Every structure is written in C-alpha cells, then in structure tokens.
Amino acid sequence: MNKKWIIAIVWLVSSAAANAEPDTKVSRGELLYSTHCIACHSAEIHWRDKQLATDWLSLNAQVRRWQEIAGLGWREDDIASVARYLNAIYYHYPE
C-alpha cells in the first residue's frame, strides 16, 4: 500500500469516528433538568398526590413557570424539551 492510500484510510476512519453518535445520547431536556432543576426536585415531586401538572399543557406551564421563577431565561424550545423529558420519564400525557 502506498502512503497516499494509508493517509486516505486514516482520514476516512477518523472522519467517521468524529461524526458518530455516542451510544448514550442525553437529550437537551434531560441536560437542562439535571443541571437546573434536580437540586430541588426529586422523583417524588412528580409522583405526589397534589400534582400541578395534570396534562401536557399544564406540564408545559409548570416548566415555564419554574424556569421564570429561577430566572433561567429558557427559550420556548428549551421549555418544550424539558417538558418532553419529564413527560417521557414520569407523566406520559398525550401531547
């Protein structure tokens, strides 16, 4: 094999590795929640009897409310990402 082929193969392998998705992909919603919310919210808060989130719309409203109280300044897609994450893990409301 000549040097040009070896360089081309190494480049292809390194490009493929750089573009590969990690096996354990963390969603943006999970990242935001675990960074900003988990300190005050254990799993029990989502299972309590007096839940404020009773459907998809109220879940979004609660995420919006608490990020405003915390002064996080999340965009609408951040709020939706966190709501989707919580819905997938705890609530299972139809969207």
One Martini backbone bead per residue (centre of mass of N, CA, C, O) as a GRO file, in nm:
protein
   95
    1MET     BB    1   0.098   0.036   0.022
    2ASN     BB    2   0.059   0.355  -0.010
    3LYS     BB    3   0.062   0.658   0.145
    4LYS     BB    4  -0.208   0.774   0.031
    5TRP     BB    5  -0.391   0.541   0.127
    6ILE     BB    6  -0.335   0.560   0.427
    7ILE     BB    7  -0.432   0.851   0.461
    8ALA     BB    8  -0.722   0.803   0.357
    9ILE     BB    9  -0.803   0.592   0.571
   10VAL     BB   10  -0.751   0.762   0.821
   11TRP     BB   11  -0.947   0.988   0.747
   12LEU     BB   12  -1.207   0.817   0.729
   13VAL     BB   13  -1.202   0.705   1.018
   14SER     BB   14  -1.191   0.981   1.167
   15SER     BB   15  -1.453   1.096   1.044
   16ALA     BB   16  -1.646   0.879   1.144
   17ALA     BB   17  -1.585   0.916   1.450
   18ALA     BB   18  -1.667   1.221   1.466
   19ASN     BB   19  -1.979   1.154   1.353
   20ALA     BB   20  -2.052   0.981   1.576
   21GLU     BB   21  -2.278   0.860   1.788
   22PRO     BB   22  -2.347   0.821   2.092
   23ASP     BB   23  -2.489   0.575   2.287
   24THR     BB   24  -2.540   0.806   2.523
   25LYS     BB   25  -2.790   1.005   2.468
   26VAL     BB   26  -2.862   1.330   2.571
   27SER     BB   27  -3.099   1.532   2.628
   28ARG     BB   28  -3.173   1.855   2.664
   29GLY     BB   29  -3.386   1.821   2.884
   30GLU     BB   30  -3.210   1.653   3.076
   31LEU     BB   31  -2.982   1.856   3.105
   32LEU     BB   32  -3.146   2.093   3.217
   33TYR     BB   33  -3.272   1.946   3.457
   34SER     BB   34  -3.002   1.843   3.592
   35THR     BB   35  -2.882   2.136   3.621
   36HIS     BB   36  -3.155   2.319   3.739
   37CYS     BB   37  -3.371   2.108   3.909
   38ILE     BB   38  -3.270   1.857   4.087
   39ALA     BB   39  -3.204   2.002   4.359
   40CYS     BB   40  -3.537   2.031   4.419
   41HIS     BB   41  -3.611   1.766   4.237
   42SER     BB   42  -3.746   1.487   4.295
   43ALA     BB   43  -3.930   1.220   4.205
   44GLU     BB   44  -4.163   1.272   4.413
   45ILE     BB   45  -4.285   1.536   4.289
   46HIS     BB   46  -4.415   1.365   4.040
   47TRP     BB   47  -4.595   1.163   4.256
   48ARG     BB   48  -4.777   1.334   4.390
   49ASP     BB   49  -5.103   1.413   4.474
   50LYS     BB   50  -5.052   1.744   4.415
   51GLN     BB   51  -5.050   1.795   4.113
   52LEU     BB   52  -5.002   2.049   3.869
   53ALA     BB   53  -4.960   1.832   3.655
   54THR     BB   54  -5.234   1.695   3.437
   55ASP     BB   55  -5.106   1.778   3.156
   56TRP     BB   56  -4.942   1.894   2.892
   57LEU     BB   57  -5.003   2.200   2.936
   58SER     BB   58  -4.937   2.208   3.246
   59LEU     BB   59  -4.648   2.114   3.219
   60ASN     BB   60  -4.547   2.352   3.054
   61ALA     BB   61  -4.633   2.569   3.258
   62GLN     BB   62  -4.447   2.470   3.492
   63VAL     BB   63  -4.181   2.498   3.349
   64ARG     BB   64  -4.209   2.797   3.287
   65ARG     BB   65  -4.251   2.898   3.573
   66TRP     BB   66  -3.980   2.785   3.706
   67GLN     BB   67  -3.780   2.925   3.512
   68GLU     BB   68  -3.869   3.210   3.594
   69ILE     BB   69  -3.813   3.195   3.898
   70ALA     BB   70  -3.501   3.114   3.835
   71GLY     BB   71  -3.393   3.289   3.587
   72LEU     BB   72  -3.315   3.127   3.301
   73GLY     BB   73  -3.420   3.206   3.005
   74TRP     BB   74  -3.579   3.023   2.834
   75ARG     BB   75  -3.677   2.887   2.561
   76GLU     BB   76  -3.929   2.725   2.412
   77ASP     BB   77  -3.755   2.468   2.339
   78ASP     BB   78  -3.658   2.419   2.629
   79ILE     BB   79  -3.930   2.378   2.762
   80ALA     BB   80  -4.019   2.145   2.577
   81SER     BB   81  -3.781   1.954   2.644
   82VAL     BB   82  -3.842   1.923   2.945
   83ALA     BB   83  -4.132   1.828   2.916
   84ARG     BB   84  -4.066   1.577   2.747
   85TYR     BB   85  -3.887   1.442   2.954
   86LEU     BB   86  -4.095   1.427   3.186
   87ASN     BB   87  -4.308   1.274   3.024
   88ALA     BB   88  -4.134   1.019   2.964
   89ILE     BB   89  -4.068   0.951   3.272
   90TYR     BB   90  -4.360   1.026   3.437
   91TYR     BB   91  -4.648   1.098   3.281
   92HIS     BB   92  -4.770   1.028   2.984
   93TYR     BB   93  -4.886   1.246   2.807
   94PRO     BB   94  -5.059   1.366   2.564
   95GLU     BB   95  -4.965   1.600   2.300
   0.00000   0.00000   0.00000
